[in-house]
Every structure is written in structure tokens, then in C-alpha cells.
Amino acid sequence: MKASQFFISTLKEAPADAEIVSHKLMMRAGFIKRLGAGIYSYMPMGLRVIRKVENIIREEMNRAGAIELLMPVVQPAELWQETGRWDKMGPELLRVKDRHERDFAIQPTSEEVVTDIARQELRSYRQLPKNFYHIQTKFRDERRPRFGVMRGREFTMKDAYSFDRDFESAHKSYDAMYAAYVRIFERMGLRFRAVAADTGAIGGQASHEFQVIADTGEDAIIYCEQSDYAANIELAEAVPLIAQRAAPSLPLAKTPTPGKSTCRDVADLLQLPLARTVKSLVLASDEKNEAGDVVKTIVWLLLVRGDHDLNEVKTGKLEGLKAGFRFATGAEIEDHFGCKPGYLGPIGLKKPVKIVADRTVANMSDFVCGANDADFHYTGVNWGRDLPLPDVVADIRNVVAGDPSPDGKGVLAIQRGIEVGHVFLLGTRYSKDMNATYLDEAGKPQLMVMGCYGIGVTRILGAAIEQNHDERGIVWPAAIAPFTVVVCPIGYDRSADVKAAADRLHEQLAEAGIDTVLDDRGERPGAMFADWELIGVPHRVVISDRGLKDGKVEYQGRRDAEATPVAEAEVFGFLREKLSA
Amino acid sequence: MKASQFFISTLKEAPADAEIVSHKLMMRAGFIKRLGAGIYSYMPMGLRVIRKVENIIREEMNRAGAIELLMPVVQPAELWQETGRWDKMGPELLRVKDRHERDFAIQPTSEEVVTDIARQELRSYRQLPKNFYHIQTKFRDERRPRFGVMRGREFTMKDAYSFDRDFESAHKSYDAMYAAYVRIFERMGLRFRAVAADTGAIGGQASHEFQVIADTGEDAIIYCEQSDYAANIELAEAVPLIAQRAAPSLPLAKTPTPGKSTCRDVADLLQLPLARTVKSLVLASDEKNEAGDVVKTIVWLLLVRGDHDLNEVKTGKLEGLKAGFRFATGAEIEDHFGCKPGYLGPIGLKKPVKIVADRTVANMSDFVCGANDADFHYTGVNWGRDLPLPDVVADIRNVVAGDPSPDGKGVLAIQRGIEVGHVFLLGTRYSKDMNATYLDEAGKPQLMVMGCYGIGVTRILGAAIEQNHDERGIVWPAAIAPFTVVVCPIGYDRSADVKAAADRLHEQLAEAGIDTVLDDRGERPGAMFADWELIGVPHRVVISDRGLKDGKVEYQGRRDAEATPVAEAEVFGFLREKLSA
């Protein structure tokens, strides 16, 4: 490809609304163009990357036995009503009425449509398992679209759906997709981690996120260097940091802590480690009657160590909170604790509250907590002596780096990640709602067991850049670079020698199936090099009269600090070797 | 590809709502699945055809210098308001509000978005010409979606847009696209015709439709076998069928024609050729003031020969009717002609009407027309003698087969076609509305001259089938068949010889890059053959023990009446030769 026949448009500065590096670089390198909030056109340079990403995904999906089809973007509301998602999904689901006032959804995913196909097409156990996928435009009306393609509204997603006769078989389909995803992200040259994720309220059986490792990632990934344990922070199990509760050694004392409403401030004031303090969080759960009126409210006090954070997903799994919870109101707190937030604790309650202690808190002794009296904390608090044992002991905190791994094989570490893929063993959640059954050997209808498997195609561009960039621009992994090699002739229009050498190399590379761009735009060398470094092409060959005089050209890998002279006669072989390495 | 690893789903009967053969066959062969009115899922078999169609289009677009990008499906209303299409397009434009109540269009085409990109990106004459295209999901909310993919609501379209510095250059871009389209449809193996089309009211400069020839086509294509003249019926010029008006030979006579209100009935009654009669059509044009109130109405009488039909597109180009026209009301007719329709004519008007005679009518003599008196016609009518010459003489009729070609080189014929592509030299219609300018050599801003070029990707499937089918099913042209070769082993599971021979041929063909499916489903031969004939795979090889005993397999082309025995050892070479032919 000659650059003059392509479209290259780079910018010195990123627009002001680009907050993160991948967004800035994609705008500057001319990969995307903003059309509206969270809506982008993919410019020719960006589309080349998308196509390479799609091709890798397609090859590995096909290899894993999945079958490609294409489901519509505009989908009838009736199907979404069958599963209840029409009502359950909030404003994120873009809804539209056609000329006959019929309701449609602009697809964010396609569970409903694919299940509708499956219930019509897959009638016998002999037709199972099947896995259908498509690579198609999706829309999610994000409240606050941002970060370019990372949290856009319109995006391209690969979504696959497996249908199996039972859970045993479904687990195999799931494992096959997991393995395909590993191959996909490996082939893309990304550093990633598959982490166990919460299966949520819909009763899934297994779930893993594929996270591209990047310091700027929105997600916290928990992993163990001594084992293969990895989970996202919502799921990662926090074991008790104290194996057994020690006997009390301090007396209970009400201590003035004027104006010190945080654990950190109290610990500093009392010159104690933060790990000696206990944080109080007050939630409320409402019981409603059929008319939706609140008939009963329970107030909950959740206790986590002062240096820990409450995990809301784990909290939502507590018996009594599964149906939902909220923060307690100021009035409810005053009513139950007789005190304002900042000095709350489990001792001396005005009305009964349900007390949940994190596993670690339950084993603490001589700890510090609020005294339910403004500007006072208790010190030397001990379970069983100063207050009854907690009503519930549970894992309700986020793990922190250095925690023991729940598999007992080492300690946990935390890194940041960007979710680019998700595999989910759905079970019968959709097949049940939509009555998607097959006939088993006995001719009896059975619900199909489903899995769903997504990859954010366009998001991968952002994630790959967050992971692979430097101060000069993007550093694409070769497999998904817009071009693999750029040939930069200096004086293409002026020097017949340079032109001949550049054309020859370009042709050789193209014939060998190596995706090459020849920059014949006539830019000055500095601007030309800056463009391709910004764009992030992994291999560059500079051809100049000065070099050719000595029979040399210059090779520089995108991560190399400097150029390497290579004999012009050997540069094609040199590159071919580099690329096969 | 082994059939067992793919998804094949055929039906004996097409669903009742499938009206035309392509729709029936696509449903029966499992290419598409209906999701809603005019909305289909493309099943794996159908998607294979789509991908082949897209690849041919993409290769030829790239070869012609067009550059692929990807523009969004959901597009902000603001851009559509700039060109006025937000208001001008009726309910066919699917409109949606996001969570912030902002308006968006679900794209039916992308003129606005691409022009927005161009006005930002193409700033200098040095960057022109440019041609951007994408292959993307479109939506058009048809009032009456039908005929499967032929008139669906959601569909895939390739739309390209060229930007040039002036009309001369734009014509070159147009010609390049025209040539690319010819290559595209030739490579697809379709019989087609490029026909000149009307450039409409938006001031385009040139327009051609690419029509796939099929008896079931919705469009009438006019062409000349003696020359390369071809146009659609809206545009095709009708020359006068009478070179010069003959002198009157009959007296004017008012003749009773009771109950005979059509030209056909009158001709039969009077035992005259239909070509001696003249048909009267009454239109009205309203002049409105700025408030939109009608301030003046002109009534028009249009005269075409009794065996001809009025052409509304040509009529709309008449001075005075360009702004729009309607059929006259009963009251207006009564008021101007003093007579009810069926007996109207240009003689003896009660109030002035503007008389437009078709070119042929203007040269007729001794003709028959209504007498503006119920149940009476005039015979022996002659211009200049019985009535003044017409106010306007113009081409206002559809051509008919046998008309002289307007290029003077033969006679016209008519065939039916299905429009699958359209090239249109837009001029500055969009660049003007959106102020898409570039700086010329003098640094002066100039409007870009645009062209747009569409191909209905999914519609091509329907058109190809309408053109290529028989009583057994689809007969795909090889280039866009879902598979090129099907290997049908008889007893794949029972006979080691059959299995070995089938696997061997399958592997050989796959290695040679020939898209082959091996039917290992274990169907009975009759059902297996019927499936592949319905699906329309162009080449079939049957491998059986009976044949192998003699070292033979059977080859049958999809259009062949019977099978040809081929030595098993030679069948790969035989197929390779067939396919390269």
C-alpha cells in the first residue's frame, strides 16, 4: 500500500476531551473521529486494526467449532419482554419505535434473538452442542460515555452463545471458549489475565473476565504469584487475617476523639496502627408488600477493619440483603444509634440493628470503634466481653495486596486491568424464560443450558494502546498493527536510486504477504518518522541516498532505541526473519 | 468444512408469507430467518454468501482507489438537520431519542456523516480526490417490507462517497466507480445491465443503476440491442413516433361512445387502432404564499396516445410542475371541462387549462379524443384546424418496446431488472448545505463536488437467486456460492473406502483453497442431494462403494442434467480444471 493512496491524518495535539492516553493517541494518530458523545467513526487506519482483531477472533472461534451468523441490530421488543430485560434494563437499552409505533431495541447483546433461533432450530439432542456467534455493531446508551472506545456507546462486539444438553456438556463448551480466548489474546500479543468473576444474581455457574493488564485499567485484578489463582476484586475471597481471636488484654475505655470521624484520624490521634480500628457502615433493607409499599425496614451495621474497604458485591450476597439494600438515612441512623455518622459502633445501640462482622473483624481483640457518642470512640473493645458476638460473620471486604491467597498457596497481589472479554456459563436463565427446549433421547423436552461469550472488538484497540505506548505514540503488537512494516524513503521523488530501492522492497514484502506501507507522501524525514511512531507501526526501514552509497538501509523496531544499518541486498531477508521470530 | 461442524437447516415448504422465489428459496435453504417484518437474521449458510459478496466488492473498491472506513449506525440528528433530510425524509428514516432526549437517526445512508468527515479532514486541493466507503448495517423503515431481503428494513449496504475539486475530476471519479461496479457484478457472475437513471430534483449530473436481469424484477429496463443505449423507464427518452404531422383527411365529428370511457373501449367500438386515440390526464399545480396557503391553481391537460402511459418523472420536469403536482379534483375537472372523467379532451373547454401534448400526440392527425360531453368522443381531430396547437410539446410518456432508440441506432426493447447498485454524481448538493469546502491553489475556499455509490449487499443474494434458480432450488454463480464444491459420500460411516476417498478429496480441495463442504451428516442420498441442490452448490462429487469398485466417482454440475463418471484418481484435477475455466 502506498501512503498516498491511503488516508493518513495525524494531529500534534489531542482534543481537550480526550482524558486517557489511548483516547488521545487514537485521536492524534487518526484512528477514530468523534461523531457524538461515545459515537465514533473508525477512520481507515483504525479500521485496519479492527479487521485484524476481527480476523484473529473469527479464526479462533471457528477453530473452536463456533459457527458465525449475523443477527440484526434492530430487534423486536417482544423477545426482550419474554426475558424481562425490556423492563429490567434501564436507559442503557436504546429503544426505538417504528412507523407503526412498534417497540424495538437497538441491540446491546443478542441473548434473546439467539435463543429464539435456537428454540426454533435446535430441536433434538442430536443437534447439540451448538455455538453461534456474530461480530456486529452494538449500542449501549452509557450515562457518561468517555475514554474514547473504552466506554463508548456504539461499539463492535463479538458475542457467542453456546447451547448444550446439560451442565456437564455446557462446562465443556465453556472450557473450549475459555481456551479459544486465551489463544485469541495471545495471538494479539497482549499481556492479559483470565480472572474468575462473580456470576451475579442470575444464577450463572462460572464466569471469567479476560483483562488486559494496564496501569490505567478501571478494574482491579487480584492474583497470586505463587499459584494460578486470579479473580476480580468483586469475587476474590478475603480470608481472615487473624486466625484466632486473642484474649482481651485491655480494658474497655471511652476515649475522647474530638473531630476525628475517620479511622485514620482516630488511629493517628491514639497513636495506634490503623489495623486496630474498626469501621462502621450502616445499610438498610426494605421489605415491601405486593403493592410496593415498605412494610418493614431492617437496619444493618457492617464492620470492616479500618484499613479495609467494604465489598458491595459480597454484601449483596448476604442472606437478607440479596433482594437489595441501600445506605441508611440520617434519620434511621440517629434513631438506631443515637449519634451522627463518624462515631458509630456496635456498643450501646438505641434500637436493635443486625450486626455483620467481616471475618477479620470477628477475630480482632482490643480494637477501637465508635462509641455512638459524638467525638468519642471506645478503645480496648472485645467481642463477648464488651458486646455480644456478631449476628453474622462473613467475607464482606475487598482483598488487599499481601492478603493470603484463598488457595493457601501464597499471597495476593493486585494489578489494574481492562476487561476485553468475558465468558459466562449462563445455565438456563434465558432458555427457561423463552422455553428453549430440545427433545432428549427419551423424547422428553429439556431446557438447553447456555453460555455466552463476549469480546469487545473496538475496546481491544484502546486496551492494546493503554498497554503498549511510549512518549512518541502507540507501539502496536505486530499481529494487530495497522501495517507491519513501513518503508520510509528519503527523497522518493528526487532520487531514482531511493525510489527504486523503496519500490523493490515494498514489492518484495507485499508479495511475501507482509502488510507494508510505503510512505511516498513526500513529507520531511522528521515529520514522516514522527507520524509512523505515533501510528505505532512495529517495523521501519529508512532508505536514503546517503545509506545506499554504502549499500545500506536503516532498520528500526518501534521499541528500539536506535536504528540498525542493514545491507540493502539483505533487508528483505532480515525483515522476514524478524517477522517470523 | 465438514457439514456436521456447520449448521444446515432446510425446509420442505417455504413459509406462507414468502411471495417471490428468492424469498422462498432463501427461507427453505436456511439462508435467512425472519425476526420481524423486514428484519432477518443471516444464518451461517447465508452469511457465507454475504462474505463472498462483500469481499468481491471490497477488492474492487480498493483496486479503484476507494478507502474503507466505518461510520456509525446511530447518527446525531444535527447533521441530518444541516442538509434538511431530517425533515424531508418521512417515516422511512428511523429516529430514536437517547437517554438525554437527543435525537438520532438510524442510518439509511451516510452522506451527512461522510461530508462532516470530509469538511474536517480534506482541507486542501492536494488531498483531493478522495473516495471513502464503508460496508455497514442500514435501516429503512419501509411502509410495506416484503420479498425477503429484496425490500427489507435492516440490510447491509456498501456506500461510497467521492470528493473532488471540480466537476471534471468528479466525472473521472464517477467513471472509475462505474467501471468498478461493472467488474464487481461481472466477477459475481451475474447478468446485469447498467442503465442511465434520472438524476432527480437534487441537481445531480449523472446517474446509473446497475440492474440484475430477472423476469421477476420490479424495474423496467429499456435497452437497444443495436447500440449500447440503456436507461430505466423513468429516464428513457421517447422520441416522436410520427416524424411529421400529416394533413387532415377526416372531418371533425362528435361521435356517441356511450359507456366507453377508456381509449381501448372507444377504439374497439369505432373499430380503429388504439394508436388513433388520445388519452387525457388532468393534473393541477398549486402556487402557495409564504404562509403555505394556495393562492393560485393551474389545471393541466396532458395528452398521450391511447396505447401509451404517462411518465410521472418526465412530467415532474415540465416548467411549472417542477415544484410538485397532483391529480385534479373532481370539482376542478367539472369546473374546467364541464364533464366527468372518461370523456375529457382539449376541445371546448369551459375555463382555460394548460395543454401539454406528448411529442407523438403533437404530430398526430385525424385522432380521437374525449368531447367534454359524457358518452361522446370527437373523431377526426386535427391540430390547428379543430383546436390550437398545444401550449407545450414534450416527452411525457413511457417508452414501449419497439420504439426507435433515441440514439437513432435501432429499436428499444424492455426487460425486467432488480436494482443492486447505483452510482450518482451528486454535485454540490451536500457540500453546499454542510459548507464542505477545500482551499484551491489560490487559497480560496471551493465547494467539494461529490458522488455517491451504493451496492445493496444483502439484496444481491435475492437478485442472484431470482436470476439463477430452477425447480430444485438455487443455482449460485460459483463466485458467491456458499460452498464451491460439495463432496457427498454415500455410506461415509459404513465404508472405509468411501470415507478415505471422501476425506482425501476434501483435503486436496481445501489445500488448493477451493471452498468445499464434505457432507458427513449421514443423510440418505436422496435427502442429501436434495439439500445441496436446494442450497445451490455449483459442483457436486458423489463417492460411493459402487463407483469406487470401478475406480470412479460421479461429478455433476448444478446445471447439468446428469452425472458424469470421473476416475477417482483424476477427480481433483478434473475439478481444478472446471473451476479455473
Contacts between the chains, C-beta under 8 A, distances in Angstrom:
chain1	res1	chain2	res2	distance
A	5	B	65	6.1
A	5	B	67	7.9
A	6	B	67	6.3
A	7	B	67	5.0
A	7	B	69	7.7
A	7	B	121	7.7
A	7	B	130	6.9
A	7	B	132	7.6
A	9	B	121	5.6
A	33	B	117	6.1
A	33	B	120	7.5
A	33	B	121	7.8
A	35	B	71	7.6
A	35	B	72	5.7
A	35	B	75	6.8
A	35	B	76	6.6
A	35	B	113	6.3
A	35	B	116	7.4
A	36	B	75	7.8
A	36	B	76	4.4
A	36	B	104	7.7
A	39	B	72	5.0
A	39	B	74	6.2
A	39	B	75	7.7
A	39	B	76	7.4
A	40	B	72	7.0
A	41	B	69	6.3
A	41	B	70	6.8
A	41	B	71	4.8
A	41	B	72	6.3
A	41	B	113	6.6
A	41	B	117	6.2
A	42	B	69	5.9
A	42	B	70	4.1
A	42	B	71	8.0
A	43	B	69	5.4
A	43	B	117	7.9
A	44	B	67	4.9
A	44	B	68	6.2
A	44	B	69	5.0
A	44	B	132	7.8
A	46	B	69	7.9
A	46	B	70	8.0
A	47	B	68	5.9
A	47	B	69	5.5
A	47	B	70	5.2
A	50	B	70	7.1
A	65	B	5	6.2
A	67	B	5	7.9
A	67	B	6	6.4
A	67	B	7	5.0
A	67	B	44	4.9
A	68	B	44	6.2
A	68	B	47	5.9
A	69	B	7	7.7
A	69	B	41	6.3
A	69	B	42	6.0
A	69	B	43	5.4
A	69	B	44	5.0
A	69	B	46	7.9
A	69	B	47	5.5
A	70	B	41	6.8
A	70	B	42	4.1
A	70	B	46	7.9
A	70	B	47	5.2
A	70	B	50	7.1
A	71	B	35	7.6
A	71	B	41	4.8
A	71	B	42	8.0
A	72	B	35	5.7
A	72	B	39	5.0
A	72	B	40	7.0
A	72	B	41	6.3
A	72	B	137	7.9
A	72	B	154	5.0
A	73	B	73	6.1
A	73	B	106	7.9
A	73	B	137	5.1
A	73	B	139	7.4
A	73	B	154	6.4
A	74	B	39	6.2
A	74	B	94	7.4
A	74	B	106	7.0
A	74	B	139	5.9
A	74	B	153	7.4
A	74	B	154	5.4
A	75	B	35	6.8
A	75	B	36	7.7
A	75	B	39	7.7
A	76	B	35	6.6
A	76	B	36	4.4
A	76	B	39	7.4
A	91	B	99	3.9
A	92	B	99	7.8
A	94	B	74	7.4
A	94	B	96	6.2
A	94	B	98	6.6
A	95	B	96	7.5
A	96	B	94	6.2
A	96	B	95	7.5
A	96	B	96	4.1
A	96	B	106	7.0
A	98	B	94	6.7
A	98	B	141	5.4
A	98	B	153	7.8
A	99	B	91	3.9
A	99	B	92	7.8
A	99	B	141	5.0
A	99	B	143	6.9
A	104	B	36	7.7
A	106	B	73	7.9
A	106	B	74	6.9
A	106	B	96	7.1
A	106	B	106	7.5
A	113	B	35	6.3
A	113	B	41	6.6
A	116	B	35	7.4
A	117	B	33	6.0
A	117	B	41	6.2
A	117	B	43	7.9
A	120	B	33	7.4
A	121	B	7	7.7
A	121	B	9	5.6
A	121	B	33	7.7
A	130	B	7	6.9
A	132	B	7	7.6
A	132	B	44	7.8
A	136	B	137	7.5
A	137	B	72	7.9
A	137	B	73	5.2
A	137	B	136	7.6
A	137	B	137	5.9
A	139	B	73	7.4
A	139	B	74	5.9
A	141	B	98	5.3
A	141	B	99	5.0
A	143	B	99	6.9
A	153	B	74	7.4
A	153	B	98	7.8
A	154	B	72	5.0
A	154	B	73	6.4
A	154	B	74	5.4
